[in-house]
Amino acid sequence: MRSSLFTRTPAGTRPAGALPGRRRRSRALALLAAATGLTTVAAVAPASAAGGPLAPPYAGMDTCPVSSAALKDPANLQVGCVSSTTRGGKFRIGSTTVDLGTPIDLRFGIYWDKSGPGVDLPDGGSANLYRTVAPSSGPLLSAPATEVTIPGIANVIPGITSVRAQVELAGPVTDFAPLAAGTAVPVFRLPVKLHLIHPLLGPRCYLGGDSSPIVLRPAALDAGTVDVQADPNGHQTLIASFADASLTDTTFSVPGAKGCGPLGLGALDPVINGLFHLPSAAGKNAVTFAPTSTSLAFNDSIGDLSASLAEAPRG
């Protein structure tokens, strides 16, 4: 028997139409738990016309990897698509704070495997812990560069007396727990690296890397405005949306610079480390992603999820 679309309990799995047995304190969790009792025999809308990107409620899910082997595994309890956009926020390393380059877009597929992994919540309940799959095309994470003022140096000529920093992915998103929104439990684990861009720093100047990433584990203490709706064409897909949420993390460390200088040989690593006081230990850094809006499409059938996207409105 398939589990509820949104919750896992120690008593085992529940049918997709059943309400969860564990209580939820946050408004987000309460709304999503109630959504599992929704019937999807709503009025059936016409099939979507070909052409153009997917429109709401599936906006941003055009590259959801529904054809991937991971999502097509028949043993999965649930599958889904995620589209998230952050339009503001700050990144602090020690005493240096910069505005994030935005928009920051995240696009990927998710699945809940047959082991039914979950994460404990402060109210005694639990939330599903999903594995992620990279999109069928394009990057999982995309973000523009942002200007960083060099500590102790007046920014007289931007780009010369400052550097640009770009957030890049340094590994897969893991431990995705969207139903932890509204609590202090992290909603995902995101390994990143910061590419420092300046004519004197060469092409490979980074804080963090694939083997030593900056690992962000932000919690969505403010889940924003939560909405749940059924697929407009009568499929079994449910779409959960979190609008204008705020995600924060103060637990990560930042390693020293690597590859900075001509030819990427690291001659200027000590200079960057001295200017930004690197490495910077956990507790001295912080990141805020806000406002962040996220949509998640859930289904217990990859065939029905694929049909939902195929027939979704476009525009």
Phi, psi and chi 1 to 4 in degrees:
 res  aa     phi    psi   chi1   chi2   chi3   chi4
   1 MET       -  137.4 -179.5  175.2  -70.7      -
   2 ARG   -71.7  153.7  -64.2  -71.4 -173.5 -178.1
   3 SER   -86.6  168.4   72.5      -      -      -
   4 SER   -56.7  146.3  161.9      -      -      -
   5 LEU   -61.4  -24.9  -82.9  175.0      -      -
   6 PHE  -124.5   -9.0  -65.2  112.5      -      -
   7 THR  -138.5  159.0   62.8      -      -      -
   8 ARG  -130.9  139.1 -177.2 -179.8   69.7   87.7
   9 THR  -127.5  155.8   70.9      -      -      -
  10 PRO   -58.5  -21.8  -24.5   35.0      -      -
  11 ALA   -74.6   -7.6      -      -      -      -
  12 GLY   114.3 -169.4      -      -      -      -
  13 THR   -84.8  160.0   58.4      -      -      -
  14 ARG  -125.7  156.1  -65.7  175.4  176.3  -88.5
  15 PRO   -64.7  156.1   21.8  -31.9      -      -
  16 ALA   -59.5  -25.4      -      -      -      -
  17 GLY   -94.1    2.0      -      -      -      -
  18 ALA   -88.3  150.1      -      -      -      -
  19 LEU   -83.4  145.0  -69.0  172.4      -      -
  20 PRO   -68.1  154.2   27.4  -34.3      -      -
  21 GLY   -89.7  -19.5      -      -      -      -
  22 ARG   -90.6  145.2  -55.6  -60.9  -67.9  -88.4
  23 ARG   -78.3  155.3   69.4 -176.1 -173.0  -82.0
  24 ARG  -124.4  128.7  -58.3  -74.7 -174.8 -136.4
  25 ARG   -87.2  -33.6  -70.5 -179.6 -178.6  167.1
  26 SER   -79.3  149.8   77.1      -      -      -
  27 ARG   -61.6  -38.9  177.1  167.8   55.3   90.7
  28 ALA   -60.8  -47.9      -      -      -      -
  29 LEU   -66.6  -37.7  -64.0  177.0      -      -
  30 ALA   -62.2  -44.7      -      -      -      -
  31 LEU   -64.6  -42.5  -77.6  171.6      -      -
  32 LEU   -70.4  -36.4  -67.8  174.7      -      -
  33 ALA   -64.2  -41.4      -      -      -      -
  34 ALA   -64.1  -29.5      -      -      -      -
  35 ALA   -66.0  -21.2      -      -      -      -
  36 THR   -68.5  -13.8   60.9      -      -      -
  37 GLY   -93.1    2.1      -      -      -      -
  38 LEU   -67.5  142.9  -73.8  174.6      -      -
  39 THR   -94.8  142.8  176.0      -      -      -
  40 THR  -103.4   23.7   54.0      -      -      -
  41 VAL   -92.8   48.7  -70.3      -      -      -
  42 ALA   -77.1  173.5      -      -      -      -
  43 ALA   -58.7  132.0      -      -      -      -
  44 VAL   -85.2  124.5  176.2      -      -      -
  45 ALA   -87.0  162.3      -      -      -      -
  46 PRO   -64.0  152.3  -18.8   29.6      -      -
  47 ALA   -62.2  149.4      -      -      -      -
  48 SER   -70.7  151.9   62.2      -      -      -
  49 ALA   -80.6  149.8      -      -      -      -
  50 ALA   -70.7  152.9      -      -      -      -
  51 GLY    97.1  144.1      -      -      -      -
  52 GLY    84.8  160.1      -      -      -      -
  53 PRO   -71.6  161.4   27.9  -35.4      -      -
  54 LEU   -61.5  139.2  -71.1  173.8      -      -
  55 ALA   -99.1  168.2      -      -      -      -
  56 PRO   -54.2  143.6  -27.8   36.9      -      -
  57 PRO   -88.8    5.3   33.3  -37.0      -      -
  58 TYR  -104.8   18.4  -64.9  106.0      -      -
  59 ALA   -57.0  134.4      -      -      -      -
  60 GLY    87.4   -2.3      -      -      -      -
  61 MET  -102.2   17.1  -60.9 -177.2 -172.1      -
  62 ASP   -59.2  -31.8  -56.4   75.8      -      -
  63 THR  -101.0   17.5   59.9      -      -      -
  64 CYS   -58.8  128.0 -174.5      -      -      -
  65 PRO   -81.0   60.6   31.9  -36.9      -      -
  66 VAL   -68.1  -15.6  -69.2      -      -      -
  67 SER   -94.0    1.1  -64.0      -      -      -
  68 SER   -71.1  151.5   66.1      -      -      -
  69 ALA   -62.4  -35.3      -      -      -      -
  70 ALA   -64.5  -43.3      -      -      -      -
  71 LEU   -76.6  -25.5  -96.4   63.2      -      -
  72 LYS   -85.8   -1.9  -66.9  173.9   71.9  173.6
  73 ASP   -60.5  118.8 -173.8  -18.0      -      -
  74 PRO   -66.2  -13.6   22.8  -32.9      -      -
  75 ALA   -81.4   -9.8      -      -      -      -
  76 ASN   -61.7  142.2  -72.4  -26.2      -      -
  77 LEU   -83.2  -34.8  -59.6  175.3      -      -
  78 GLN  -148.4  154.1  -67.7  166.0   23.0      -
  79 VAL  -136.3  161.5  -69.5      -      -      -
  80 GLY  -172.2  179.1      -      -      -      -
  81 CYS  -129.7  146.1  -53.5      -      -      -
  82 VAL  -131.0  134.9  178.0      -      -      -
  83 SER  -134.7  123.6  173.2      -      -      -
  84 SER  -137.4  138.2 -179.3      -      -      -
  85 THR  -133.7  128.1  -62.5      -      -      -
  86 THR  -106.7  131.2  -65.3      -      -      -
  87 ARG  -116.6   14.9  -60.3 -163.6  176.6  -82.2
  88 GLY  -173.0  170.2      -      -      -      -
  89 GLY   144.2  173.0      -      -      -      -
  90 LYS  -136.7  152.1  -64.6 -177.5 -179.5  -63.6
  91 PHE  -125.7  123.9 -158.7  109.4      -      -
  92 ARG  -117.5  128.3  175.2  170.3   59.4   83.0
  93 ILE  -117.6  107.2  -59.2  174.5      -      -
  94 GLY    61.7 -118.0      -      -      -      -
  95 SER   -99.2    3.1   59.4      -      -      -
  96 THR  -100.8  120.6  -58.5      -      -      -
  97 THR  -120.7  133.1  -60.0      -      -      -
  98 VAL  -132.3  152.9  -61.3      -      -      -
  99 ASP   -73.8  139.8  -68.4  -29.1      -      -
 100 LEU   -69.4  146.0  -69.2  170.8      -      -
 101 GLY   -74.0  124.8      -      -      -      -
 102 THR  -131.1  159.4   58.1      -      -      -
 103 PRO   -77.6  148.7   29.6  -36.2      -      -
 104 ILE  -104.3  119.5  -60.5  172.1      -      -
 105 ASP  -110.8  136.4  -67.9  -39.4      -      -
 106 LEU  -122.8  130.1  -75.2  168.5      -      -
 107 ARG  -138.0  123.9  -53.1  -77.6 -173.0  -95.0
 108 PHE  -164.4  168.4   52.1   89.5      -      -
 109 GLY  -100.5  160.8      -      -      -      -
 110 ILE  -135.7  154.4   57.7  173.2      -      -
 111 TYR  -148.6  149.1   65.1   96.7      -      -
 112 TRP  -111.1  111.5 -165.9   40.7      -      -
 113 ASP   -80.8  177.0   67.0   28.7      -      -
 114 LYS   -66.4  -15.4   60.8 -176.4  178.6 -178.8
 115 SER   -76.0  -12.2   66.2      -      -      -
 116 GLY    61.0   48.7      -      -      -      -
 117 PRO   -64.9  148.3   26.5  -35.2      -      -
 118 GLY  -148.3  169.8      -      -      -      -
 119 VAL  -126.3  137.6   59.6      -      -      -
 120 ASP   -74.0  142.3  -67.0  -27.0      -      -
 121 LEU  -109.7  157.4  -60.5  176.6      -      -
 122 PRO   -59.1  -26.2  -25.4   35.1      -      -
 123 ASP   -83.5    3.2   66.7   -5.0      -      -
 124 GLY    95.2   -7.7      -      -      -      -
 125 GLY   -87.8 -168.1      -      -      -      -
 126 SER  -146.7  159.5   65.3      -      -      -
 127 ALA  -126.7  145.8      -      -      -      -
 128 ASN   -57.7  141.1  -66.0   -5.7      -      -
 129 LEU  -111.5  112.4 -160.9   60.5      -      -
 130 TYR   -97.9  148.0  -66.5   89.8      -      -
 131 ARG   -91.3  155.4  -56.7 -177.1 -168.9  -83.0
 132 THR  -118.3  157.1   67.0      -      -      -
 133 VAL  -132.8  135.0 -178.6      -      -      -
 134 ALA   -60.8  153.1      -      -      -      -
 135 PRO   -64.0  161.4   23.8  -33.9      -      -
 136 SER   -68.8  -23.6   58.3      -      -      -
 137 SER  -156.3  157.1   62.8      -      -      -
 138 GLY    77.0  172.3      -      -      -      -
 139 PRO   -78.6  150.5   29.9  -35.5      -      -
 140 LEU   -68.2  -40.6 -172.4  152.7      -      -
 141 LEU  -124.5  134.4  179.3  150.2      -      -
 142 SER  -136.0  137.0   61.8      -      -      -
 143 ALA  -155.3  138.7      -      -      -      -
 144 PRO   -77.2  163.2   28.9  -33.9      -      -
 145 ALA   -74.4  156.2      -      -      -      -
 146 THR  -130.5  153.2 -172.8      -      -      -
 147 GLU   -81.0  136.9 -174.1  177.0   16.5      -
 148 VAL  -122.5  119.6  179.9      -      -      -
 149 THR   -73.0  132.9  -60.1      -      -      -
 150 ILE   -76.2  124.2  -59.3  172.7      -      -
 151 PRO   -55.0  130.3  -25.2   34.8      -      -
 152 GLY    84.2    0.1      -      -      -      -
 153 ILE  -123.6  126.0  -61.4  177.1      -      -
 154 ALA   -66.6  131.8      -      -      -      -
 155 ASN   -84.2   76.7 -171.6   15.8      -      -
 156 VAL   -78.9  -40.7  179.2      -      -      -
 157 ILE  -125.1   95.5  -52.8  175.0      -      -
 158 PRO   -52.4  135.9  -26.6   35.5      -      -
 159 GLY    92.8  -19.6      -      -      -      -
 160 ILE  -113.4  -50.1  -59.5  -62.3      -      -
 161 THR   -93.9   16.9   51.5      -      -      -
 162 SER  -145.9  168.6   64.7      -      -      -
 163 VAL  -120.9  164.2  -60.6      -      -      -
 164 ARG  -110.7  142.8  -66.3  179.9   65.7   76.4
 165 ALA  -124.3  135.3      -      -      -      -
 166 GLN  -126.7  129.1 -173.8  165.3   29.5      -
 167 VAL   -77.8  127.2  177.3      -      -      -
 168 GLU  -128.6  151.3  -62.3  179.2    7.0      -
 169 LEU   -71.2  139.6 -161.6   65.3      -      -
 170 ALA  -121.9   18.2      -      -      -      -
 171 GLY   160.3  175.2      -      -      -      -
 172 PRO   -74.2  152.3   28.2  -36.1      -      -
 173 VAL   -70.5  132.8  178.1      -      -      -
 174 THR  -133.5  173.1   57.3      -      -      -
 175 ASP    52.7   46.1  -60.2  -20.7      -      -
 176 PHE   -79.9  115.2 -176.4   57.8      -      -
 177 ALA  -130.2   74.7      -      -      -      -
 178 PRO   -60.8  -28.0   23.1  -34.5      -      -
 179 LEU   -81.2    4.5  -95.2  -68.1      -      -
 180 ALA   -84.2   -4.4      -      -      -      -
 181 ALA   -57.0  137.5      -      -      -      -
 182 GLY    94.3    1.5      -      -      -      -
 183 THR  -129.4  177.8   77.0      -      -      -
 184 ALA   -85.3    2.9      -      -      -      -
 185 VAL   -79.2  130.4  175.4      -      -      -
 186 PRO   -57.5  143.5  -25.5   35.7      -      -
 187 VAL   -93.3  -13.3  -68.2      -      -      -
 188 PHE  -167.1  168.6   55.3   74.5      -      -
 189 ARG  -115.8  120.2  178.9 -176.2 -177.5  -84.5
 190 LEU  -126.3  106.6  178.4   67.1      -      -
 191 PRO   -83.8  126.0   27.7  -27.6      -      -
 192 VAL  -133.0  168.6  -61.2      -      -      -
 193 LYS  -137.0  150.8   52.8 -169.2  176.1 -176.1
 194 LEU  -106.2  117.0  -66.5  179.8      -      -
 195 HIS   -87.6  116.6 -173.4 -172.2      -      -
 196 LEU   -92.5  124.3  -59.5 -175.9      -      -
 197 ILE  -115.2  119.6  -55.8  166.5      -      -
 198 HIS  -164.3  145.2 -171.4  -82.9      -      -
 199 PRO   -55.7  -30.0  -26.2   34.2      -      -
 200 LEU   -87.4  -11.0  -62.7  179.3      -      -
 201 LEU   -94.9   -7.1  -64.9  179.8      -      -
 202 GLY    76.4 -178.0      -      -      -      -
 203 PRO   -87.3   -8.5   32.4  -35.2      -      -
 204 ARG  -129.4   42.7  -63.2 -171.8  -64.4  -84.8
 205 CYS   -93.2  115.1 -179.3      -      -      -
 206 TYR  -135.0  148.2  -79.7   90.0      -      -
 207 LEU  -102.9  115.2  -53.1 -175.1      -      -
 208 GLY    83.4  163.1      -      -      -      -
 209 GLY  -162.4 -177.9      -      -      -      -
 210 ASP   -62.1  -33.3  -66.1  -12.7      -      -
 211 SER   -91.2  -15.7   60.6      -      -      -
 212 SER  -142.5   67.6   57.2      -      -      -
 213 PRO   -75.0  163.8   30.0  -36.8      -      -
 214 ILE   -85.0  114.4  -59.2  168.0      -      -
 215 VAL   -99.5  111.6 -178.9      -      -      -
 216 LEU   -95.5  133.5  -54.8  179.6      -      -
 217 ARG  -130.2   70.3  -61.3  178.2  177.9   86.8
 218 PRO   -75.4  145.3   27.9  -34.4      -      -
 219 ALA  -107.5  144.5      -      -      -      -
 220 ALA   -99.5   75.4      -      -      -      -
 221 LEU   -59.6  -35.5  -67.0  173.2      -      -
 222 ASP  -106.4  106.1  179.1    0.2      -      -
 223 ALA   -76.3   -6.3      -      -      -      -
 224 GLY    74.3 -156.0      -      -      -      -
 225 THR   -88.6  124.5  -58.4      -      -      -
 226 VAL  -107.2  136.5 -176.8      -      -      -
 227 ASP  -141.1  145.6  179.4   63.1      -      -
 228 VAL  -131.8  133.2  179.8      -      -      -
 229 GLN  -141.2  157.7   59.7 -178.5  -63.1      -
 230 ALA   -86.9  159.7      -      -      -      -
 231 ASP   -58.4  133.4  175.2   78.9      -      -
 232 PRO   -68.2  -14.9   24.6  -34.4      -      -
 233 ASN  -105.1   13.5  -70.5  -45.1      -      -
 234 GLY    86.6    8.1      -      -      -      -
 235 HIS   -76.3  172.0  -67.5  -72.2      -      -
 236 GLN   -85.0    6.7  -62.1  -60.7  -51.8      -
 237 THR   -74.7  137.5  -58.8      -      -      -
 238 LEU  -112.3  139.7  -70.7  177.6      -      -
 239 ILE  -116.2  117.9  -54.4   96.7      -      -
 240 ALA  -104.6  132.3      -      -      -      -
 241 SER  -124.9  134.2  -60.3      -      -      -
 242 PHE  -116.9  108.9  -58.8   80.2      -      -
 243 ALA  -102.1  133.9      -      -      -      -
 244 ASP    59.9   42.1  -61.4  -31.9      -      -
 245 ALA   -78.6  163.9      -      -      -      -
 246 SER  -125.4  122.6  179.4      -      -      -
 247 LEU  -113.6  135.1  -72.9   69.7      -      -
 248 THR  -137.4  153.2   58.4      -      -      -
 249 ASP  -150.2  131.1 -177.3   19.9      -      -
 250 THR  -125.4   17.4   59.6      -      -      -
 251 THR  -103.6   -5.1   65.6      -      -      -
 252 PHE   -91.1  154.7   60.9   94.1      -      -
 253 SER  -105.7  160.9   60.2      -      -      -
 254 VAL  -124.4  120.4 -179.9      -      -      -
 255 PRO   -75.2  173.2   28.2  -34.0      -      -
 256 GLY   -70.8  166.3      -      -      -      -
 257 ALA   -71.3  151.2      -      -      -      -
 258 LYS  -140.8  141.2  -73.8 -172.7  177.0 -178.7
 259 GLY    78.6   17.1      -      -      -      -
 260 CYS   -90.7  128.6  -58.1      -      -      -
 261 GLY   126.9  174.8      -      -      -      -
 262 PRO   -54.3  136.0  -25.2   34.9      -      -
 263 LEU    64.1    9.8  -56.8  177.8      -      -
 264 GLY    67.6   27.8      -      -      -      -
 265 LEU   -90.6   -4.8  -61.8  178.5      -      -
 266 GLY    90.9   11.8      -      -      -      -
 267 ALA   -60.7  -29.0      -      -      -      -
 268 LEU  -101.0    7.7  -65.0 -179.3      -      -
 269 ASP   -54.7  -47.4  -69.6   -3.9      -      -
 270 PRO   -61.4  -33.4  -23.0   34.6      -      -
 271 VAL   -65.0  -48.4  175.5      -      -      -
 272 ILE   -62.4  -43.0  -63.6  -62.1      -      -
 273 ASN   -62.1  -39.0  -70.0  -20.9      -      -
 274 GLY   -69.4  -40.8      -      -      -      -
 275 LEU   -66.3  -40.4  -70.9  170.6      -      -
 276 PHE  -104.1    8.3  -68.5   97.1      -      -
 277 HIS    55.0   56.6  -56.1  -70.6      -      -
 278 LEU  -107.1  152.3  -60.6  171.2      -      -
 279 PRO   -67.9  155.5   24.4  -32.5      -      -
 280 SER  -115.8  121.2 -175.5      -      -      -
 281 ALA   -73.3  159.7      -      -      -      -
 282 ALA   -56.8  140.2      -      -      -      -
 283 GLY    99.4  -16.4      -      -      -      -
 284 LYS  -102.5    1.0  -64.4 -177.0  177.7 -179.5
 285 ASN  -128.2  161.2  -43.2  -62.7      -      -
 286 ALA  -157.4  151.6      -      -      -      -
 287 VAL  -139.3  141.7   65.8      -      -      -
 288 THR  -129.5  127.6  -60.3      -      -      -
 289 PHE  -109.8  105.0  -60.2  101.8      -      -
 290 ALA  -163.5  135.8      -      -      -      -
 291 PRO   -81.3  144.5   30.4  -34.4      -      -
 292 THR  -121.0  129.7  -66.1      -      -      -
 293 SER  -118.6  129.2  -65.5      -      -      -
 294 THR  -131.4  136.3  -57.2      -      -      -
 295 SER  -120.4  137.4  -67.1      -      -      -
 296 LEU  -130.3  127.2  -51.6   99.6      -      -
 297 ALA  -105.5  122.2      -      -      -      -
 298 PHE  -114.2  145.7  -65.2   91.9      -      -
 299 ASN  -158.9  155.5 -156.1  -49.9      -      -
 300 ASP   -97.5    6.8   64.2   -0.1      -      -
 301 SER  -134.0  121.5  163.7      -      -      -
 302 ILE   -67.2  -32.1 -173.7   61.3      -      -
 303 GLY   -64.6  -43.9      -      -      -      -
 304 ASP   -70.9  -36.4 -163.6   54.4      -      -
 305 LEU   -63.3  -43.7  176.1   63.9      -      -
 306 SER   -61.6  -40.7  -61.1      -      -      -
 307 ALA   -65.7  -36.7      -      -      -      -
 308 SER   -59.6  -44.1  -60.9      -      -      -
 309 LEU   -71.2  -39.2  -64.9  175.5      -      -
 310 ALA   -63.3  -33.0      -      -      -      -
 311 GLU  -100.8    4.4  -63.0  175.9   18.2      -
 312 ALA   -69.4  153.8      -      -      -      -
 313 PRO   -65.9  148.2   22.7  -33.1      -      -
 314 ARG  -127.8  156.0  -66.3  179.4  179.5  -89.3
 315 GLY  -177.1      -      -      -      -      -
